[in-house]
């Protein structure tokens, strides 16, 4: 680990009693999320301004590109796992679950009369938290030696 920010995050985690592996995964998840967001913005901008796509079409391509970036970096770097059908399908399931939770939360908050700006501020971290927890406990959960794969 040569990244000074990652070393700082690990030292901070140790001070508050957080497991070093968990802290590393969280740090890398956040960095990957920032990268995925930048990919989304770049593809969206390119699609609309240079390729003449509609906003909806550009947003669709941007979402897929950002999601692919997120899957690749979370799998290979963030969670030190392998690209496989298993991780890809689980990643997609977690993403769909998080999407559903965020959509339901946004709908409820909107019905309660909450301003859309505040809804965005509340729903974005909710989605990130759902994704991180889902990936830790489901997508990238390690198989336990001696157990059949179905029990993992």
Phi and psi in degrees as GROMACS dihedral restraints (atoms count N, CA, C in turn):
[ dihedral_restraints ]
;  ai    aj    ak    al  type     phi  dphi    fc
    3     4     5     6     1  -109.2    20    10
    4     5     6     7     1    -7.0    20    10
    6     7     8     9     1   -75.2    20    10
    7     8     9    10     1   117.0    20    10
    9    10    11    12     1   -63.4    20    10
   10    11    12    13     1   -32.0    20    10
   12    13    14    15     1   -67.6    20    10
   13    14    15    16     1   -39.4    20    10
   15    16    17    18     1   -67.1    20    10
   16    17    18    19     1   -39.5    20    10
   18    19    20    21     1   -62.5    20    10
   19    20    21    22     1   -42.6    20    10
   21    22    23    24     1   -60.7    20    10
   22    23    24    25     1   -45.2    20    10
   24    25    26    27     1   -61.8    20    10
   25    26    27    28     1   -38.5    20    10
   27    28    29    30     1   -68.9    20    10
   28    29    30    31     1   -39.4    20    10
   30    31    32    33     1   -64.5    20    10
   31    32    33    34     1   -42.1    20    10
   33    34    35    36     1   -62.7    20    10
   34    35    36    37     1   -43.1    20    10
   36    37    38    39     1   -61.6    20    10
   37    38    39    40     1   -41.1    20    10
   39    40    41    42     1   -63.1    20    10
   40    41    42    43     1   -37.9    20    10
   42    43    44    45     1   -63.4    20    10
   43    44    45    46     1   -34.4    20    10
   45    46    47    48     1   -97.0    20    10
   46    47    48    49     1     6.1    20    10
   48    49    50    51     1    82.9    20    10
   49    50    51    52     1    20.1    20    10
   51    52    53    54     1   -84.9    20    10
   52    53    54    55     1   140.4    20    10
   54    55    56    57     1   -57.4    20    10
   55    56    57    58     1   134.1    20    10
   57    58    59    60     1   -62.1    20    10
   58    59    60    61     1   -40.5    20    10
   60    61    62    63     1   -65.9    20    10
   61    62    63    64     1   -42.6    20    10
   63    64    65    66     1   -61.8    20    10
   64    65    66    67     1   -44.2    20    10
   66    67    68    69     1   -61.9    20    10
   67    68    69    70     1   -41.8    20    10
   69    70    71    72     1   -63.8    20    10
   70    71    72    73     1   -44.0    20    10
   72    73    74    75     1   -63.1    20    10
   73    74    75    76     1   -42.3    20    10
   75    76    77    78     1   -62.9    20    10
   76    77    78    79     1   -46.8    20    10
   78    79    80    81     1   -58.1    20    10
   79    80    81    82     1   -49.3    20    10
   81    82    83    84     1   -67.7    20    10
   82    83    84    85     1   -32.4    20    10
   84    85    86    87     1   -63.1    20    10
   85    86    87    88     1   -43.8    20    10
   87    88    89    90     1   -64.4    20    10
   88    89    90    91     1   -46.6    20    10
   90    91    92    93     1   -62.0    20    10
   91    92    93    94     1   -42.2    20    10
   93    94    95    96     1   -62.6    20    10
   94    95    96    97     1   -39.5    20    10
   96    97    98    99     1   -62.2    20    10
   97    98    99   100     1   -40.5    20    10
   99   100   101   102     1   -63.7    20    10
  100   101   102   103     1   -45.6    20    10
  102   103   104   105     1   -61.0    20    10
  103   104   105   106     1   -43.0    20    10
  105   106   107   108     1   -61.9    20    10
  106   107   108   109     1   -39.7    20    10
  108   109   110   111     1   -65.2    20    10
  109   110   111   112     1   -41.2    20    10
  111   112   113   114     1   -64.4    20    10
  112   113   114   115     1   -39.9    20    10
  114   115   116   117     1   -61.5    20    10
  115   116   117   118     1   -44.3    20    10
  117   118   119   120     1   -56.5    20    10
  118   119   120   121     1   -51.9    20    10
  120   121   122   123     1   -59.4    20    10
  121   122   123   124     1   -42.2    20    10
  123   124   125   126     1   -64.9    20    10
  124   125   126   127     1   -46.5    20    10
  126   127   128   129     1   -67.7    20    10
  127   128   129   130     1   -40.1    20    10
  129   130   131   132     1   -60.7    20    10
  130   131   132   133     1   -49.2    20    10
  132   133   134   135     1   -62.4    20    10
  133   134   135   136     1   -44.8    20    10
  135   136   137   138     1   -62.7    20    10
  136   137   138   139     1   -44.2    20    10
  138   139   140   141     1   -61.9    20    10
  139   140   141   142     1   -43.4    20    10
  141   142   143   144     1   -79.0    20    10
  142   143   144   145     1   -50.0    20    10
  144   145   146   147     1   -82.9    20    10
  145   146   147   148     1   -31.2    20    10
  147   148   149   150     1  -105.9    20    10
  148   149   150   151     1   -34.8    20    10
  150   151   152   153     1  -100.4    20    10
  151   152   153   154     1    -8.3    20    10
  153   154   155   156     1    74.1    20    10
  154   155   156   157     1    19.6    20    10
  156   157   158   159     1   -70.0    20    10
  157   158   159   160     1   155.3    20    10
  159   160   161   162     1   -68.2    20    10
  160   161   162   163     1   160.7    20    10
  162   163   164   165     1   -59.7    20    10
  163   164   165   166     1   -40.5    20    10
  165   166   167   168     1   -64.0    20    10
  166   167   168   169     1   -45.7    20    10
  168   169   170   171     1   -65.7    20    10
  169   170   171   172     1   -44.9    20    10
  171   172   173   174     1   -62.0    20    10
  172   173   174   175     1   -40.0    20    10
  174   175   176   177     1   -63.7    20    10
  175   176   177   178     1   -37.7    20    10
  177   178   179   180     1   -63.7    20    10
  178   179   180   181     1   -49.4    20    10
  180   181   182   183     1   -61.1    20    10
  181   182   183   184     1   -40.8    20    10
  183   184   185   186     1   -63.8    20    10
  184   185   186   187     1   -40.8    20    10
  186   187   188   189     1   -63.9    20    10
  187   188   189   190     1   -43.9    20    10
  189   190   191   192     1   -64.9    20    10
  190   191   192   193     1   -44.3    20    10
  192   193   194   195     1   -64.2    20    10
  193   194   195   196     1   -44.9    20    10
  195   196   197   198     1   -63.5    20    10
  196   197   198   199     1   -39.2    20    10
  198   199   200   201     1   -66.1    20    10
  199   200   201   202     1   -41.0    20    10
  201   202   203   204     1   -63.9    20    10
  202   203   204   205     1   -43.9    20    10
  204   205   206   207     1   -57.9    20    10
  205   206   207   208     1   -47.8    20    10
  207   208   209   210     1   -60.0    20    10
  208   209   210   211     1   -45.8    20    10
  210   211   212   213     1   -61.0    20    10
  211   212   213   214     1   -49.5    20    10
  213   214   215   216     1   -61.7    20    10
  214   215   216   217     1   -48.4    20    10
  216   217   218   219     1   -72.4    20    10
  217   218   219   220     1   -39.4    20    10
  219   220   221   222     1   -64.7    20    10
  220   221   222   223     1   -40.8    20    10
  222   223   224   225     1   -68.5    20    10
  223   224   225   226     1   -52.7    20    10
  225   226   227   228     1   -80.6    20    10
  226   227   228   229     1   -36.6    20    10
  228   229   230   231     1  -106.5    20    10
  229   230   231   232     1   -53.9    20    10
  231   232   233   234     1   -64.7    20    10
  232   233   234   235     1   -42.4    20    10
  234   235   236   237     1  -116.3    20    10
  235   236   237   238     1     6.1    20    10
  237   238   239   240     1    46.0    20    10
  238   239   240   241     1    52.8    20    10
  240   241   242   243     1  -115.3    20    10
  241   242   243   244     1  -166.2    20    10
  243   244   245   246     1  -120.2    20    10
  244   245   246   247     1   146.9    20    10
  246   247   248   249     1   -67.7    20    10
  247   248   249   250     1   125.1    20    10
  249   250   251   252     1  -159.4    20    10
  250   251   252   253     1   166.7    20    10
  252   253   254   255     1   -61.6    20    10
  253   254   255   256     1   -37.4    20    10
  255   256   257   258     1   -61.8    20    10
  256   257   258   259     1   -52.0    20    10
  258   259   260   261     1   -69.4    20    10
  259   260   261   262     1   -35.6    20    10
  261   262   263   264     1   -65.5    20    10
  262   263   264   265     1   -45.2    20    10
  264   265   266   267     1   -67.9    20    10
  265   266   267   268     1   -39.3    20    10
  267   268   269   270     1   -67.6    20    10
  268   269   270   271     1   -38.9    20    10
  270   271   272   273     1   -59.5    20    10
  271   272   273   274     1   -45.3    20    10
  273   274   275   276     1   -63.4    20    10
  274   275   276   277     1   -42.4    20    10
  276   277   278   279     1   -61.6    20    10
  277   278   279   280     1   -43.7    20    10
  279   280   281   282     1   -64.0    20    10
  280   281   282   283     1   -41.4    20    10
  282   283   284   285     1   -61.8    20    10
  283   284   285   286     1   -43.6    20    10
  285   286   287   288     1   -66.2    20    10
  286   287   288   289     1   -38.5    20    10
  288   289   290   291     1   -62.3    20    10
  289   290   291   292     1   -47.7    20    10
  291   292   293   294     1   -61.7    20    10
  292   293   294   295     1   -41.3    20    10
  294   295   296   297     1   -58.0    20    10
  295   296   297   298     1   -44.2    20    10
  297   298   299   300     1   -64.4    20    10
  298   299   300   301     1   -44.2    20    10
  300   301   302   303     1   -62.1    20    10
  301   302   303   304     1   -45.6    20    10
  303   304   305   306     1   -65.5    20    10
  304   305   306   307     1   -41.1    20    10
  306   307   308   309     1   -64.6    20    10
  307   308   309   310     1   -43.1    20    10
  309   310   311   312     1   -64.3    20    10
  310   311   312   313     1   -42.4    20    10
  312   313   314   315     1   -64.2    20    10
  313   314   315   316     1   -43.4    20    10
  315   316   317   318     1   -63.6    20    10
  316   317   318   319     1   -42.1    20    10
  318   319   320   321     1   -60.4    20    10
  319   320   321   322     1   -48.6    20    10
  321   322   323   324     1   -62.1    20    10
  322   323   324   325     1   -47.2    20    10
  324   325   326   327     1   -63.0    20    10
  325   326   327   328     1   -37.1    20    10
  327   328   329   330     1   -64.1    20    10
  328   329   330   331     1   -42.9    20    10
  330   331   332   333     1   -63.9    20    10
  331   332   333   334     1   -27.9    20    10
  333   334   335   336     1   -82.8    20    10
  334   335   336   337     1    -2.8    20    10
  336   337   338   339     1    86.4    20    10
  337   338   339   340     1    17.5    20    10
  339   340   341   342     1   -75.7    20    10
  340   341   342   343     1   139.1    20    10
  342   343   344   345     1   -63.0    20    10
  343   344   345   346     1   142.3    20    10
  345   346   347   348     1   -60.4    20    10
  346   347   348   349     1   -29.9    20    10
  348   349   350   351     1   -64.6    20    10
  349   350   351   352     1   -43.5    20    10
  351   352   353   354     1   -68.6    20    10
  352   353   354   355     1   -37.1    20    10
  354   355   356   357     1   -58.2    20    10
  355   356   357   358     1   -44.8    20    10
  357   358   359   360     1   -60.1    20    10
  358   359   360   361     1   -43.2    20    10
  360   361   362   363     1   -65.7    20    10
  361   362   363   364     1   -29.4    20    10
  363   364   365   366     1   -85.8    20    10
  364   365   366   367     1   -38.5    20    10
  366   367   368   369     1   -77.7    20    10
  367   368   369   370     1   -35.7    20    10
  369   370   371   372     1   -58.4    20    10
  370   371   372   373     1   -50.3    20    10
  372   373   374   375     1   -68.5    20    10
  373   374   375   376     1   -28.4    20    10
  375   376   377   378     1   -62.0    20    10
  376   377   378   379     1   -44.6    20    10
  378   379   380   381     1   -63.5    20    10
  379   380   381   382     1   -42.7    20    10
  381   382   383   384     1   -62.8    20    10
  382   383   384   385     1   -42.5    20    10
  384   385   386   387     1   -64.4    20    10
  385   386   387   388     1   -43.8    20    10
  387   388   389   390     1   -60.5    20    10
  388   389   390   391     1   -43.6    20    10
  390   391   392   393     1   -62.8    20    10
  391   392   393   394     1   -48.0    20    10
  393   394   395   396     1   -62.6    20    10
  394   395   396   397     1   -49.4    20    10
  396   397   398   399     1   -62.1    20    10
  397   398   399   400     1   -43.4    20    10
  399   400   401   402     1   -61.1    20    10
  400   401   402   403     1   -39.2    20    10
  402   403   404   405     1   -71.4    20    10
  403   404   405   406     1   -36.1    20    10
  405   406   407   408     1   -67.6    20    10
  406   407   408   409     1   -46.6    20    10
  408   409   410   411     1   -92.0    20    10
  409   410   411   412     1   -12.8    20    10
  411   412   413   414     1  -129.0    20    10
  412   413   414   415     1   -62.6    20    10
  414   415   416   417     1   -60.1    20    10
  415   416   417   418     1   -50.5    20    10
  417   418   419   420     1  -112.0    20    10
  418   419   420   421     1    20.3    20    10
  420   421   422   423     1   -62.3    20    10
  421   422   423   424     1   132.7    20    10
  423   424   425   426     1   -76.9    20    10
  424   425   426   427     1   139.9    20    10
  426   427   428   429     1   -72.3    20    10
  427   428   429   430     1   139.3    20    10
  429   430   431   432     1   -87.6    20    10
  430   431   432   433     1   129.9    20    10
  432   433   434   435     1   -57.7    20    10
  433   434   435   436     1   138.5    20    10
  435   436   437   438     1    90.3    20    10
  436   437   438   439     1   -12.7    20    10
  438   439   440   441     1  -100.7    20    10
  439   440   441   442     1   145.8    20    10
  441   442   443   444     1   -68.3    20    10
  442   443   444   445     1   153.9    20    10
  444   445   446   447     1   -53.8    20    10
  445   446   447   448     1   -32.4    20    10
  447   448   449   450     1   -66.2    20    10
  448   449   450   451     1   -22.8    20    10
  450   451   452   453     1   -88.2    20    10
  451   452   453   454     1    -7.1    20    10
